[in-house]
């Protein structure tokens, strides 16, 4: 810590303290987190490879799914290795600038993930409400532009966060009761007003989270109206089944996200810090872990592609042995 002026101390680094109150259980907590991270690596990399490998999956729905898998993978990789270093090796120190970089990527990737979920909802809307025009509306150039716009929105809106934090004076403790550098966890250590940070954080939440949820809600309202109007029960069942995996992904992503957001700002002392931090970690780790499983179980084309690849591998092995 180095003294800046007479009253402020500018931190050279922060101490990420892990999960307060559960320090003795850090090793045990790390085991399921590590297992989930391993599953997310295998599942998301496998899903991206499968979509690239199988020509039958070269469709807009699966291109958006590949975007979601890559975003999920980057999101959990930004934080979990650092958390495991805290749990296993007690490596808690993080440089001030490194903390800001981690903060930027964490919030940036979560913003991109929300945008991709919105694009997937719009994809389902077009597929169900305009099936005959699906291929002409969602062309590859449109998909690429939509993905790029979603990425740029997440990045551009998150750029001010590190600069807003860097302008703050820190004259209190440099200990962050968390496993990664979250914006609100860092700014709460400042000894000056954080009103600008809070207002900008709420503005970003409106521009990304609330906007995306509104688009998703409108899309599914239109989908529901279109499906209910179908005469055949089988057609209604088939239409609903194509949305099941995406609805599960929305629930997995947004429920812990909103819990984390509201407890940071309005939870005060009513929510135990340990519970908040555990949920904050699950918020970044649950979607990467469960999304490949959900889509693998709920999506027939993915199941069939996996069976084809596995069956083809076994056939080659048996031919080689003969």
Secondary structure as UniProt FT lines:
FT   STRAND          2..4
FT   TURN            5..7
FT   STRAND          8..10
FT   STRAND          13..16
FT   TURN            20..21
FT   HELIX           23..25
FT   HELIX           26..53
FT   HELIX           55..57
FT   HELIX           60..89
FT   STRAND          93..95
FT   HELIX           96..129
FT   HELIX           131..133
FT   HELIX           134..137
FT   HELIX           140..166
FT   STRAND          175..176
FT   HELIX           183..187
FT   TURN            188..189
FT   HELIX           195..205
FT   HELIX           206..210
FT   HELIX           211..228
FT   HELIX           233..262
FT   HELIX           263..267
FT   TURN            268..269
FT   HELIX           273..298
FT   HELIX           300..321
//
